[in-house]
Amino acid sequence: MSIDPTTYMNPEIVKVPKSGIRRFFDVAETMPGAISLGVGEPDFVTPYHIRNAAINSLLDGETQYTSNWGLLSLREEIARYMESRYNVTYDPKKEILVTVGASEGIDLSLRVLLNPGEEVLVPEPSYVSYAPGVIFAGGVPVPVPTSAENGFVLTPEAVQAAVTSRTKAIILPYPNNPTGAVIGREMLQRLRKVFVENNLIVISDEIYSELCYSEQGHISIASLPEMRERTIVLNGFSKAFAMTGWRMGYICAPAAFTDVMCKIHQYTILCAPRQGQVAAEEALRQGREDGYADVVRMRQSYDRRRRLMVKAFRDMGLSCFEPLGAFYVFPGIEKTGLSSEEFCGRLLREKQVVAVPGTAFGACGEGHIRCCYATALDKLTEALSRMADFVQHL
């Protein structure tokens, strides 16, 4: 007897659209000569000493499971890192959980917090996985729009206007993907007051914390008064240490949260891969000793490309907010008369350049596109040349 598989599936999950990032990237893979500015992945390989640590671990026969929490030696390095870089102290035995990328951290945080129908505030534009993650956990994502006029920064007034009796938490995605926006200390203090007054839990995604281009650098909201107890910090090694394929992340939060998160983790994942943990520990240990030289080198390279891209888009006559974090630019394309989808579709077909429609990151992303500058300089220069020609002949 034949069956209709769709009748067995959760309709709320079925109707979630596929990622708007990968759609254009997959098409481009079939096009000779295409240049992708679509996927947010460093063009650097993982530094040799990090790779070598994992290789030596394999050669030494270290192929066993680790603790569900992750190697204690890695968690101790994470604790040192968080205290020295962001002025937040965590107990490595009870308040740090090693995850399979920061993405698992998003999933664990939402599943631990949400009862069916509870709401999570999601600033937009922002990372494509937040709203689907809320839905997968049985919650309701509530978009909180930001705009170029306010630097794509979340404001206390916008948060307060979105809060209802069902609001449980808010995701704080800074430095921001796709806009490159960062939040300064003064605005964080104002937001802190609103979060506390409304008794919100903050899921602070700090995966781009090392990629800030201002003197201030990244400020973790968990370091502010009254915030450590109500903040779940997510971070990882993919962006700052060029370790995307290793899938290594971590959660820092009060023990009451991490204890329950580890329960889900131990039943669904068991533990992050041992060699990835060894590599991550080496990244932090060496960074502590040499002032994070690998990170500094990559950040300086990204900064040069960042300035190149902002100037290039402005020279094309397009508005372009100056990003101060991550490795993306989010130029406005309203003057072309095309929607974000139309612009990216034609750019790919006519010039073989991949950009991501701003609408992939929320409805308020319309009129923008996302371009990643973690791309080799020669390819970046060629892509910008093609885009300039495309815009000129619209």
C-alpha positions in Angstrom: 0.0 0.0 0.0 1.4 3.4 -1.0 1.4 6.2 1.5 1.6 10.0 1.3 4.7 10.9 3.4 3.5 14.5 3.9 0.6 13.3 6.0 3.0 12.0 8.5 5.1 15.2 8.8 4.8 18.2 11.1 3.2 20.8 8.9 4.9 23.7 10.8 8.3 22.3 9.9 7.4 21.4 6.3 6.3 24.9 5.5 9.6 26.5 6.7 11.4 27.6 3.5 14.9 26.3 2.7 17.8 28.6 3.3 18.0 31.6 0.9 21.8 31.5 1.1 22.4 28.1 -0.3 19.9 28.4 -3.2 22.1 30.8 -5.3 25.3 29.1 -4.2 24.1 25.7 -5.5 23.2 27.2 -8.9 26.6 28.9 -9.2 28.4 25.6 -8.6 27.2 24.5 -12.1 28.4 27.7 -13.8 32.1 27.8 -15.1 33.8 31.0 -14.0 31.2 32.0 -11.4 32.5 33.9 -8.4 30.6 33.5 -5.1 30.2 36.2 -2.6 27.4 34.2 -1.0 28.6 31.8 1.7 30.1 33.2 4.9 33.3 31.2 5.1 36.9 32.4 5.6 39.1 31.9 2.5 42.0 31.1 4.9 42.8 27.5 5.7 42.9 26.5 9.4 46.4 27.5 10.7 49.0 24.7 10.5 49.6 24.4 14.2 45.9 23.8 14.8 45.7 21.2 12.0 48.8 19.5 13.3 47.4 19.2 16.8 44.5 17.2 15.4 46.8 15.1 13.3 49.0 14.2 16.2 45.9 13.3 18.3 44.9 10.8 15.6 48.4 9.4 15.4 48.4 9.0 19.1 45.3 6.9 18.9 43.0 9.4 20.6 39.8 8.2 18.9 37.5 7.7 21.9 34.4 9.7 23.0 35.0 12.6 25.3 32.8 13.7 28.2 29.4 14.9 27.0 30.5 18.4 28.2 33.7 18.3 26.1 37.3 17.9 27.1 37.8 19.6 30.5 41.1 21.0 29.2 39.3 22.7 26.3 36.6 24.1 28.6 39.3 25.5 30.9 40.9 27.3 27.9 37.4 28.7 26.9 37.0 30.0 30.5 40.4 31.7 30.3 39.5 33.1 26.9 36.1 34.5 28.0 37.6 36.1 31.1 40.6 37.7 29.4 38.9 38.8 26.2 35.4 39.7 27.3 35.6 40.1 31.1 33.1 37.3 31.9 33.9 34.5 34.3 32.5 30.9 33.9 33.1 27.7 35.8 34.6 25.3 33.2 33.1 22.3 34.9 29.5 23.4 35.1 28.9 26.5 32.9 30.6 25.7 29.6 29.3 23.1 27.1 31.2 22.2 23.9 28.9 21.9 20.9 28.9 20.9 17.3 29.3 24.5 16.0 27.5 27.5 17.4 24.5 26.3 15.4 23.9 23.5 17.9 24.1 26.1 20.6 21.2 28.0 19.0 19.1 24.8 18.8 19.9 23.8 22.4 19.2 27.2 23.8 15.8 27.5 22.2 14.7 23.9 23.0 15.6 24.4 26.7 13.8 27.7 27.0 10.6 27.4 25.0 7.2 26.0 25.8 4.8 25.7 22.9 3.6 29.1 21.6 6.1 31.2 23.6 7.7 34.0 21.6 11.3 34.9 20.9 12.2 38.3 19.6 14.5 38.1 16.5 16.1 41.3 15.2 16.1 41.5 11.4 18.0 41.4 9.2 19.8 38.5 10.9 21.2 35.0 10.4 18.8 32.7 8.5 18.7 30.0 11.2 17.2 32.0 14.0 13.5 32.1 13.1 13.4 28.4 11.8 15.2 27.4 15.0 12.4 29.0 17.1 9.8 27.2 15.1 11.5 23.9 15.4 11.5 24.3 19.1 7.8 25.0 19.2 8.0 28.7 19.6 6.9 31.8 17.7 9.6 34.0 16.2 8.7 37.7 16.4 10.7 39.9 14.0 12.1 43.2 15.3 13.1 45.3 12.2 16.3 47.4 12.1 17.4 49.7 9.3 20.4 51.4 7.8 19.2 54.7 9.3 19.9 53.5 12.8 23.0 51.5 11.8 21.1 48.2 11.8 21.3 48.3 15.6 18.5 47.0 17.8 16.9 49.8 19.9 15.2 49.7 23.3 12.1 51.3 21.9 11.8 48.6 19.2 12.3 45.8 21.7 9.7 47.2 24.1 7.2 47.6 21.3 7.5 43.9 20.4 7.3 42.5 23.9 4.0 40.7 24.8 3.0 38.5 27.7 4.2 35.5 25.7 7.7 36.8 25.1 10.3 34.5 26.7 13.6 35.5 25.1 15.5 37.6 22.6 18.3 36.8 20.3 21.1 39.3 20.2 23.0 38.8 17.0 26.0 41.1 17.1 28.4 41.5 15.4 25.7 41.0 12.8 25.3 38.7 9.9 24.4 40.0 7.3 24.8 43.8 8.0 28.2 43.9 9.9 26.6 46.1 12.5 28.0 46.1 16.1 26.5 47.5 19.3 28.5 49.9 21.5 28.5 50.0 25.3 26.0 52.8 25.6 23.3 51.1 23.5 24.0 47.8 25.3 23.4 49.5 28.6 20.1 50.9 27.4 19.0 47.5 26.0 20.1 45.8 29.3 17.5 47.9 31.1 14.7 46.8 28.8 15.8 43.2 29.0 15.8 43.2 32.8 12.5 45.1 33.1 10.8 42.6 30.9 12.5 39.6 32.5 13.9 38.4 29.1 16.5 35.7 28.6 19.1 36.9 26.1 20.7 34.4 23.6 23.8 36.3 22.6 25.3 34.9 19.4 28.9 36.2 19.5 30.4 34.0 16.8 31.9 37.1 15.1 33.2 38.6 18.3 36.9 38.6 17.1 36.0 40.3 13.8 35.5 43.9 14.9 37.2 46.7 13.1 36.8 49.5 15.7 39.1 50.3 18.6 36.3 49.4 21.0 36.2 45.8 19.9 33.4 43.4 21.0 31.6 43.9 24.3 29.7 40.8 25.6 26.4 41.8 27.1 27.0 39.1 29.7 29.7 41.4 31.2 27.1 44.1 32.1 25.5 44.3 35.5 22.5 41.9 36.0 23.1 40.2 32.6 25.3 37.2 33.3 22.5 35.4 35.1 20.1 35.9 32.2 22.4 35.5 29.2 23.3 32.4 27.2 26.5 33.2 25.2 27.1 31.3 22.0 30.5 31.3 20.3 32.8 29.0 18.3 35.9 28.6 16.2 34.5 28.7 12.6 34.9 32.4 11.8 37.8 33.8 13.9 40.1 30.7 13.5 39.0 29.6 10.0 37.6 26.3 11.3 34.2 26.1 9.6 34.4 22.5 8.6 35.5 21.4 12.1 32.1 22.3 13.5 33.3 23.4 16.9 31.3 25.7 19.1 30.5 26.3 22.8 27.8 27.7 25.2 28.6 29.7 28.3 25.7 30.2 30.6 24.6 29.7 34.3 24.8 26.1 35.4 21.0 25.7 35.6 20.8 26.3 31.8 23.9 24.3 30.7 22.9 21.3 32.9 19.6 20.9 31.0 21.3 21.7 27.6 23.8 18.9 28.2 20.9 16.5 28.8 19.6 17.2 25.3 23.2 17.1 23.9 24.0 13.8 25.5 20.9 12.1 24.0 21.1 13.6 20.5 24.8 14.3 19.9 26.7 12.6 22.7 29.8 14.8 22.2 31.6 17.0 19.7 34.4 15.2 17.7 37.5 14.6 19.8 40.0 15.9 17.1 37.9 19.0 16.7 38.2 19.6 20.4 41.9 19.1 20.4 42.3 21.5 17.5 40.1 24.1 19.3 42.1 23.8 22.5 45.3 24.4 20.5 43.8 27.5 18.8 43.0 29.1 22.2 46.2 27.9 23.9 48.5 29.3 21.2 46.3 32.4 20.9 46.8 33.1 24.6 50.5 32.8 24.2 51.0 34.8 21.1 48.3 37.5 21.4 46.0 35.6 18.9 48.4 36.3 16.0 46.4 34.1 13.6 43.2 36.0 14.4 44.9 39.4 14.1 46.4 38.5 10.7 43.1 37.4 9.3 41.2 40.3 10.7 43.7 42.8 9.2 43.2 41.1 5.8 39.4 41.3 6.1 39.6 44.9 7.1 41.4 45.8 3.9 38.8 44.0 1.9 36.0 45.6 3.9 37.2 49.1 3.0 37.7 48.1 -0.7 34.1 46.8 -1.0 32.4 49.7 0.8 34.2 52.1 -1.6 33.4 50.0 -4.6 29.7 49.9 -3.9 29.6 53.7 -3.2 31.5 54.3 -6.5 28.8 52.3 -8.2 26.3 54.9 -6.9 24.8 52.4 -4.4 24.2 53.3 -0.7 26.4 51.2 1.5 26.3 51.1 5.3 29.9 50.8 6.7 30.1 47.4 8.5 32.2 47.4 11.7 32.1 43.7 12.3 31.9 40.2 10.7 32.9 39.9 7.0 29.9 41.1 5.1 28.6 44.2 3.4 24.9 44.9 2.9 24.6 47.5 0.2 21.3 49.1 -0.8 20.1 48.4 -4.4 16.8 50.4 -4.3 18.0 52.9 -6.9 18.3 50.1 -9.5 14.5 49.5 -9.4 15.0 45.8 -8.9 13.9 43.7 -5.9 16.6 41.9 -4.0 15.6 38.6 -5.6 15.6 40.1 -9.1 18.9 41.8 -8.7 20.7 38.7 -7.4 19.0 36.5 -10.1 20.1 38.7 -12.9 23.6 39.3 -11.5 24.1 35.5 -11.4 22.7 34.9 -14.9 24.3 37.9 -16.6 27.6 38.3 -14.7 28.1 34.9 -12.9 28.5 36.6 -9.5 26.7 35.2 -6.5 25.2 37.6 -3.9 22.4 36.8 -1.5 19.1 38.7 -1.5 18.5 40.8 1.6 15.1 39.1 2.0 16.9 35.9 3.0 17.6 37.6 6.3 14.1 38.9 6.9 11.5 41.0 5.2 13.2 44.3 6.1 16.2 43.1 4.1 14.4 44.0 0.9 16.3 46.6 -1.1 19.6 45.1 0.0 22.0 42.3 -0.9 24.6 40.6 1.1 28.1 40.2 -0.2 30.8 38.3 1.8 34.4 39.7 1.6 36.0 36.6 3.0 37.1 35.9 -0.6 40.5 36.0 -2.3 41.4 39.5 -3.3 41.7 38.8 -7.0 38.3 37.2 -7.1 36.8 40.0 -5.0 38.2 42.6 -7.4 36.9 40.7 -10.5 33.5 40.3 -8.9 33.3 44.0 -8.1 34.2 44.9 -11.7 31.5 42.6 -13.0 29.0 44.1 -10.6 29.9 47.7 -11.5 29.3 46.8 -15.2 26.0 45.2 -14.3 24.8 48.2 -12.4 26.0 50.7 -15.0 24.0 48.9 -17.8 20.7 48.4 -15.9 
